[in-house]
Amino acid sequence: MPSAASRGQGHDRRPENEDSSAADDYAKERYGVSSMIQSQEKPDRVLVRIKDLTLEKADQEVWVRGRIHTSRAKGKQCFLVLRQQQFNIQALVAVGQHASKQMVKFAANITKESIVDVEGVVRKAFQKVGGCTQQDVELHVQRDGRATVNQDTRLDNRIIDLRTSTSQAIFCLQSGVCQLFRETLIRKGFVEIQTPKIISAASEGGANVFTVSYFKTSAYLAQSPQLYKQMCICADFDKVFCVGPVFRAEDSNTHRHLTEFVGLDIEMAFNYHYHEVVDEIADTLVQIFKGLQERFQTEIQTVGKQFPCEPFKFLEPTLRLEYQEGVAMLREAGVEMGDEEDLSTPNEKLLGRLVKEKYDTDFYILDKYPLAVRPFYTMPDPANPKSSNSYDMFMRGEEILSGAQRIHDPQLLTERAKHHGIDLEKIKAYIDSFRFGAPPHAGGGIGLERVTMLFLGLHNVRQTSMFPRDPKRLTP
Amino acid sequence: MPSAASRGQGHDRRPENEDSSAADDYAKERYGVSSMIQSQEKPDRVLVRIKDLTLEKADQEVWVRGRIHTSRAKGKQCFLVLRQQQFNIQALVAVGQHASKQMVKFAANITKESIVDVEGVVRKAFQKVGGCTQQDVELHVQRDGRATVNQDTRLDNRIIDLRTSTSQAIFCLQSGVCQLFRETLIRKGFVEIQTPKIISAASEGGANVFTVSYFKTSAYLAQSPQLYKQMCICADFDKVFCVGPVFRAEDSNTHRHLTEFVGLDIEMAFNYHYHEVVDEIADTLVQIFKGLQERFQTEIQTVGKQFPCEPFKFLEPTLRLEYQEGVAMLREAGVEMGDEEDLSTPNEKLLGRLVKEKYDTDFYILDKYPLAVRPFYTMPDPANPKSSNSYDMFMRGEEILSGAQRIHDPQLLTERAKHHGIDLEKIKAYIDSFRFGAPPHAGGGIGLERVTMLFLGLHNVRQTSMFPRDPKRLTP
């Protein structure tokens, strides 16, 4: 089994099967450490994917490249589990016509997590192979099995951690969230935009923003693409979305805060009422949920084995409650809170449970937040001066989207900024964007890692960020 | 024509049609400045898109919301061109049963770039309307035409600039490039990943990197997602791609350099030869070119009106030349250069022209660059110690992708880094990533703005970046 991949032996590699009995090893050409693949040749050999090893391939000879997941030697046999992403199969190396006792010993000594090339015959298993995804078959290694031996593995390293079936499934599903988000919006006539991350002024007043040195001056990292989405609306792009990093210099060390996360952002001009936009956003999320349940059932089940949870439930059309309805439900459950008070995290979670009990949905919209708890650029509710045309969306009782109709009138925007005590000089460019004629518009930003976490019923956003960043973590 | 959108008059707005003759204006209810849309009502009114105004709608009454593109009064008539993104139509307000002379005057005085709501009847045009996309019809404004008047417009503002047909077409096509890139790769079994932009160490030695203050320490902005793509390969994701911002603190003030641009990145494990990856990348670009020519013909033609150029040509399969073949072609054309010398920008362009003459393609691959001119992590060519398993791809003679087989063996990687005089301490984390077993892999990074620019035959990358960033520009 010669190496298909790296090991730390550089140019002086030599076979490792040189033991005293090498002379009488009738299988000595059939295993060992291969030379590093440096693109020297293009053999015709076909490598079969482990997930394709099913009963249909019974009795066929195949080549497979996989990781050694586990290995167990037992007398003249060695059982290996070979893994490829989420899939694995049992392989058997047994002393006989094709394998010598030295070859079995060699196989048994390969370090876990090594990459091996194996040739064998697919055989129907006598009984279901427990613990493997390919339960109906096993691979009988019979000739030219070849393997690489690795350096010591360190299981506390993220690279290793990402190899587990659970991680593989989480990030395949997350790729699906992005794909479904964009697929749905492109079908709805949206245009994808790219917005700058290095900006000259901190748009929302200057708190919680990272500073960058920029040649002889300094700049900031964008806390959201909102200003640029709105500028695209003013530039007549009508319906836009973007997917990209969002930076928050908040010293929040919670299960759901990151200093860098991926924002799925939407902004849309509407005709008469911001509910036109709310409906589009809610439907986009519903299409994501449906798409995940249709296309990623394997991944959902893989994650569920390690982290069991109830399947995610949602209604069509999406349930939309007004803020005051939510407050009434909480009060009925014994919570004391004012009409214009914001929801605390525990109250959000409690409300999520109450909504689930009453409406049987894990996803809903809370509309018409108190004006006082929303940013200055939020459009006031024309019917109630204490309310606003703004909304949050929740999954399993946690906020995944915050959005609003934005004020598109520069004079009203100026008044509201003054009311919030914001330095008008600092947001001049923002206000000026609306002086060239802006259509009414609304939008919102979705946190990708939160959607993945809550859809799968996980409990920490670091599980759904490949290389998470928080106030205490900058590596790997 | 009451306003559909913003103007700077806040809450004290009043109709602007109060002139001395208002008393005898029989159409005075039919026009004026509307109240700001604050989502007060949800009327049943349907707004028809300008692009849908064709002969099929002749003699129908429709409501349209658009920008005033041009306006020209002539006696008792006013001709307006109404614009919506790339599409426009001529509208006529004429004194008669539905419009008074005051209403015509009001229409003629609306500032360009204002947003107006207009009701009218679609009429077959007597002759083709030159200068409009909807050439066969015009809109006869007949009642309740309503408009908003804007603040002064400033044409040097990017928001205004993005409203032009050319800009609308450029960025719709750019959205298409991203869409086709991902669509193709997902079909090929790739997984989309999200990589961090704030990193703890400058991966490629520390030059040209932006510094960020990160709580009590400092960090850097990623110059490419390469390390993280490679870590995903080591974590068995097998085939990955990502789309995201890339930061370069280079003080390059050229037509093709930005300090922040969008990278379309690919990384892929292969079986035996890195050409497996080269073929996948080249085919992905070919699928993008084909998709653009199939789905974005309107946009290509719109841009071509302002910036005429030859249609983009490519071959299937993609032409792949070896570096030394390119050098030979240049020498034949009179260029003097050494075998191990890198291509200068003028020589790249000249080679592009020579390749176009000889092979009739605007897209080709230059393979097997001299080892000396590539980064330390580039896999040497096993057949020639002066060459490497690396490649660039070119569109119209300009580089749009740089890529290579990466060294996946930590010992060889260490040797090559030493040879380049790189401080091993600074890249320890990078080298360590390969100590847990890495499959052979290759990849590359594509510059989105360059692909859009060169496909459309444009001459400055700032035309294909919505909000470009260079050493001298940080706004808007």
HADDOCK unambig.tbl for C-alpha pairs under 7 A between the chains (distance, minus, plus):
assign (segid A and resid 4 and name CA) (segid B and resid 439 and name CA) 6.97 0.50 0.50
assign (segid A and resid 5 and name CA) (segid B and resid 437 and name CA) 6.72 0.50 0.50
assign (segid A and resid 5 and name CA) (segid B and resid 438 and name CA) 5.85 0.50 0.50
assign (segid A and resid 5 and name CA) (segid B and resid 439 and name CA) 4.79 0.50 0.50
assign (segid A and resid 5 and name CA) (segid B and resid 440 and name CA) 5.98 0.50 0.50
assign (segid A and resid 6 and name CA) (segid B and resid 408 and name CA) 5.74 0.50 0.50
assign (segid A and resid 6 and name CA) (segid B and resid 409 and name CA) 4.59 0.50 0.50
assign (segid A and resid 6 and name CA) (segid B and resid 437 and name CA) 5.66 0.50 0.50
assign (segid A and resid 6 and name CA) (segid B and resid 438 and name CA) 5.52 0.50 0.50
assign (segid A and resid 6 and name CA) (segid B and resid 439 and name CA) 6.70 0.50 0.50
assign (segid A and resid 7 and name CA) (segid B and resid 409 and name CA) 5.91 0.50 0.50
assign (segid A and resid 7 and name CA) (segid B and resid 435 and name CA) 6.89 0.50 0.50
assign (segid A and resid 7 and name CA) (segid B and resid 437 and name CA) 6.62 0.50 0.50
assign (segid A and resid 8 and name CA) (segid B and resid 409 and name CA) 6.27 0.50 0.50
assign (segid A and resid 8 and name CA) (segid B and resid 410 and name CA) 5.67 0.50 0.50
assign (segid A and resid 8 and name CA) (segid B and resid 411 and name CA) 5.27 0.50 0.50
assign (segid A and resid 8 and name CA) (segid B and resid 435 and name CA) 6.99 0.50 0.50
assign (segid A and resid 9 and name CA) (segid B and resid 411 and name CA) 6.35 0.50 0.50
assign (segid A and resid 10 and name CA) (segid B and resid 409 and name CA) 6.98 0.50 0.50
assign (segid A and resid 10 and name CA) (segid B and resid 411 and name CA) 4.85 0.50 0.50
assign (segid A and resid 10 and name CA) (segid B and resid 412 and name CA) 5.45 0.50 0.50
assign (segid A and resid 37 and name CA) (segid B and resid 272 and name CA) 6.45 0.50 0.50
assign (segid A and resid 37 and name CA) (segid B and resid 440 and name CA) 6.52 0.50 0.50
assign (segid A and resid 38 and name CA) (segid B and resid 382 and name CA) 6.55 0.50 0.50
assign (segid A and resid 39 and name CA) (segid B and resid 272 and name CA) 5.70 0.50 0.50
assign (segid A and resid 39 and name CA) (segid B and resid 273 and name CA) 4.00 0.50 0.50
assign (segid A and resid 39 and name CA) (segid B and resid 274 and name CA) 5.91 0.50 0.50
assign (segid A and resid 40 and name CA) (segid B and resid 273 and name CA) 6.86 0.50 0.50
assign (segid A and resid 40 and name CA) (segid B and resid 382 and name CA) 6.36 0.50 0.50
assign (segid A and resid 41 and name CA) (segid B and resid 272 and name CA) 6.62 0.50 0.50
assign (segid A and resid 41 and name CA) (segid B and resid 273 and name CA) 6.54 0.50 0.50
assign (segid A and resid 42 and name CA) (segid B and resid 272 and name CA) 5.73 0.50 0.50
assign (segid A and resid 42 and name CA) (segid B and resid 273 and name CA) 5.82 0.50 0.50
assign (segid A and resid 85 and name CA) (segid B and resid 236 and name CA) 5.97 0.50 0.50
assign (segid A and resid 85 and name CA) (segid B and resid 237 and name CA) 6.76 0.50 0.50
assign (segid A and resid 113 and name CA) (segid B and resid 437 and name CA) 6.95 0.50 0.50
assign (segid A and resid 114 and name CA) (segid B and resid 437 and name CA) 5.76 0.50 0.50
assign (segid A and resid 115 and name CA) (segid B and resid 437 and name CA) 6.53 0.50 0.50
assign (segid A and resid 150 and name CA) (segid B and resid 436 and name CA) 6.34 0.50 0.50
assign (segid A and resid 150 and name CA) (segid B and resid 437 and name CA) 5.60 0.50 0.50
assign (segid A and resid 151 and name CA) (segid B and resid 435 and name CA) 5.71 0.50 0.50
assign (segid A and resid 151 and name CA) (segid B and resid 436 and name CA) 6.12 0.50 0.50
assign (segid A and resid 152 and name CA) (segid B and resid 436 and name CA) 7.00 0.50 0.50
assign (segid A and resid 153 and name CA) (segid B and resid 436 and name CA) 5.51 0.50 0.50
assign (segid A and resid 159 and name CA) (segid B and resid 231 and name CA) 6.28 0.50 0.50
assign (segid A and resid 159 and name CA) (segid B and resid 234 and name CA) 6.57 0.50 0.50
assign (segid A and resid 159 and name CA) (segid B and resid 235 and name CA) 4.97 0.50 0.50
assign (segid A and resid 160 and name CA) (segid B and resid 235 and name CA) 6.14 0.50 0.50
assign (segid A and resid 162 and name CA) (segid B and resid 235 and name CA) 5.51 0.50 0.50
assign (segid A and resid 163 and name CA) (segid B and resid 235 and name CA) 4.96 0.50 0.50
assign (segid A and resid 163 and name CA) (segid B and resid 236 and name CA) 6.00 0.50 0.50
assign (segid A and resid 172 and name CA) (segid B and resid 191 and name CA) 6.32 0.50 0.50
assign (segid A and resid 175 and name CA) (segid B and resid 191 and name CA) 6.06 0.50 0.50
assign (segid A and resid 175 and name CA) (segid B and resid 192 and name CA) 4.91 0.50 0.50
assign (segid A and resid 175 and name CA) (segid B and resid 193 and name CA) 6.53 0.50 0.50
assign (segid A and resid 191 and name CA) (segid B and resid 172 and name CA) 6.32 0.50 0.50
assign (segid A and resid 191 and name CA) (segid B and resid 175 and name CA) 6.06 0.50 0.50
assign (segid A and resid 192 and name CA) (segid B and resid 175 and name CA) 4.92 0.50 0.50
assign (segid A and resid 193 and name CA) (segid B and resid 175 and name CA) 6.54 0.50 0.50
assign (segid A and resid 195 and name CA) (segid B and resid 467 and name CA) 6.92 0.50 0.50
assign (segid A and resid 196 and name CA) (segid B and resid 467 and name CA) 6.46 0.50 0.50
assign (segid A and resid 199 and name CA) (segid B and resid 474 and name CA) 6.16 0.50 0.50
assign (segid A and resid 200 and name CA) (segid B and resid 474 and name CA) 5.59 0.50 0.50
assign (segid A and resid 200 and name CA) (segid B and resid 475 and name CA) 6.31 0.50 0.50
assign (segid A and resid 210 and name CA) (segid B and resid 212 and name CA) 6.76 0.50 0.50
assign (segid A and resid 210 and name CA) (segid B and resid 213 and name CA) 6.36 0.50 0.50
assign (segid A and resid 210 and name CA) (segid B and resid 214 and name CA) 6.83 0.50 0.50
assign (segid A and resid 211 and name CA) (segid B and resid 212 and name CA) 5.74 0.50 0.50
assign (segid A and resid 211 and name CA) (segid B and resid 213 and name CA) 5.74 0.50 0.50
assign (segid A and resid 212 and name CA) (segid B and resid 210 and name CA) 6.77 0.50 0.50
assign (segid A and resid 212 and name CA) (segid B and resid 211 and name CA) 5.74 0.50 0.50
assign (segid A and resid 212 and name CA) (segid B and resid 212 and name CA) 4.42 0.50 0.50
assign (segid A and resid 212 and name CA) (segid B and resid 213 and name CA) 6.58 0.50 0.50
assign (segid A and resid 213 and name CA) (segid B and resid 210 and name CA) 6.37 0.50 0.50
assign (segid A and resid 213 and name CA) (segid B and resid 211 and name CA) 5.73 0.50 0.50
assign (segid A and resid 213 and name CA) (segid B and resid 212 and name CA) 6.58 0.50 0.50
assign (segid A and resid 214 and name CA) (segid B and resid 210 and name CA) 6.82 0.50 0.50
assign (segid A and resid 215 and name CA) (segid B and resid 471 and name CA) 6.95 0.50 0.50
assign (segid A and resid 231 and name CA) (segid B and resid 159 and name CA) 6.28 0.50 0.50
assign (segid A and resid 234 and name CA) (segid B and resid 159 and name CA) 6.56 0.50 0.50
assign (segid A and resid 235 and name CA) (segid B and resid 159 and name CA) 4.96 0.50 0.50
assign (segid A and resid 235 and name CA) (segid B and resid 160 and name CA) 6.15 0.50 0.50
assign (segid A and resid 235 and name CA) (segid B and resid 162 and name CA) 5.52 0.50 0.50
assign (segid A and resid 235 and name CA) (segid B and resid 163 and name CA) 4.97 0.50 0.50
assign (segid A and resid 236 and name CA) (segid B and resid 85 and name CA) 5.93 0.50 0.50
assign (segid A and resid 236 and name CA) (segid B and resid 163 and name CA) 6.00 0.50 0.50
assign (segid A and resid 237 and name CA) (segid B and resid 85 and name CA) 6.73 0.50 0.50
assign (segid A and resid 244 and name CA) (segid B and resid 244 and name CA) 6.32 0.50 0.50
assign (segid A and resid 272 and name CA) (segid B and resid 37 and name CA) 6.51 0.50 0.50
assign (segid A and resid 272 and name CA) (segid B and resid 39 and name CA) 5.73 0.50 0.50
assign (segid A and resid 272 and name CA) (segid B and resid 41 and name CA) 6.62 0.50 0.50
assign (segid A and resid 272 and name CA) (segid B and resid 42 and name CA) 5.70 0.50 0.50
assign (segid A and resid 273 and name CA) (segid B and resid 39 and name CA) 4.08 0.50 0.50
assign (segid A and resid 273 and name CA) (segid B and resid 40 and name CA) 6.92 0.50 0.50
assign (segid A and resid 273 and name CA) (segid B and resid 41 and name CA) 6.55 0.50 0.50
assign (segid A and resid 273 and name CA) (segid B and resid 42 and name CA) 5.78 0.50 0.50
assign (segid A and resid 274 and name CA) (segid B and resid 39 and name CA) 5.95 0.50 0.50
assign (segid A and resid 382 and name CA) (segid B and resid 38 and name CA) 6.52 0.50 0.50
assign (segid A and resid 382 and name CA) (segid B and resid 40 and name CA) 6.26 0.50 0.50
assign (segid A and resid 408 and name CA) (segid B and resid 6 and name CA) 5.71 0.50 0.50
assign (segid A and resid 409 and name CA) (segid B and resid 6 and name CA) 4.60 0.50 0.50
assign (segid A and resid 409 and name CA) (segid B and resid 7 and name CA) 5.86 0.50 0.50
assign (segid A and resid 409 and name CA) (segid B and resid 8 and name CA) 6.18 0.50 0.50
assign (segid A and resid 409 and name CA) (segid B and resid 10 and name CA) 6.88 0.50 0.50
assign (segid A and resid 410 and name CA) (segid B and resid 8 and name CA) 5.52 0.50 0.50
assign (segid A and resid 411 and name CA) (segid B and resid 8 and name CA) 5.20 0.50 0.50
assign (segid A and resid 411 and name CA) (segid B and resid 9 and name CA) 6.20 0.50 0.50
assign (segid A and resid 411 and name CA) (segid B and resid 10 and name CA) 4.76 0.50 0.50
assign (segid A and resid 412 and name CA) (segid B and resid 10 and name CA) 5.35 0.50 0.50
assign (segid A and resid 435 and name CA) (segid B and resid 7 and name CA) 6.80 0.50 0.50
assign (segid A and resid 435 and name CA) (segid B and resid 8 and name CA) 6.83 0.50 0.50
assign (segid A and resid 435 and name CA) (segid B and resid 151 and name CA) 5.69 0.50 0.50
assign (segid A and resid 436 and name CA) (segid B and resid 150 and name CA) 6.35 0.50 0.50
assign (segid A and resid 436 and name CA) (segid B and resid 151 and name CA) 6.16 0.50 0.50
assign (segid A and resid 436 and name CA) (segid B and resid 152 and name CA) 7.00 0.50 0.50
assign (segid A and resid 436 and name CA) (segid B and resid 153 and name CA) 5.46 0.50 0.50
assign (segid A and resid 437 and name CA) (segid B and resid 5 and name CA) 6.72 0.50 0.50
assign (segid A and resid 437 and name CA) (segid B and resid 6 and name CA) 5.62 0.50 0.50
assign (segid A and resid 437 and name CA) (segid B and resid 7 and name CA) 6.55 0.50 0.50
assign (segid A and resid 437 and name CA) (segid B and resid 113 and name CA) 6.96 0.50 0.50
assign (segid A and resid 437 and name CA) (segid B and resid 114 and name CA) 5.72 0.50 0.50
assign (segid A and resid 437 and name CA) (segid B and resid 115 and name CA) 6.47 0.50 0.50
assign (segid A and resid 437 and name CA) (segid B and resid 150 and name CA) 5.62 0.50 0.50
assign (segid A and resid 438 and name CA) (segid B and resid 5 and name CA) 5.83 0.50 0.50
assign (segid A and resid 438 and name CA) (segid B and resid 6 and name CA) 5.48 0.50 0.50
assign (segid A and resid 439 and name CA) (segid B and resid 4 and name CA) 6.89 0.50 0.50
assign (segid A and resid 439 and name CA) (segid B and resid 5 and name CA) 4.79 0.50 0.50
assign (segid A and resid 439 and name CA) (segid B and resid 6 and name CA) 6.66 0.50 0.50
assign (segid A and resid 440 and name CA) (segid B and resid 5 and name CA) 5.97 0.50 0.50
assign (segid A and resid 440 and name CA) (segid B and resid 37 and name CA) 6.51 0.50 0.50
assign (segid A and resid 467 and name CA) (segid B and resid 195 and name CA) 6.92 0.50 0.50
assign (segid A and resid 467 and name CA) (segid B and resid 196 and name CA) 6.47 0.50 0.50
assign (segid A and resid 471 and name CA) (segid B and resid 215 and name CA) 6.95 0.50 0.50
assign (segid A and resid 474 and name CA) (segid B and resid 199 and name CA) 6.18 0.50 0.50
assign (segid A and resid 474 and name CA) (segid B and resid 200 and name CA) 5.60 0.50 0.50
assign (segid A and resid 475 and name CA) (segid B and resid 200 and name CA) 6.29 0.50 0.50
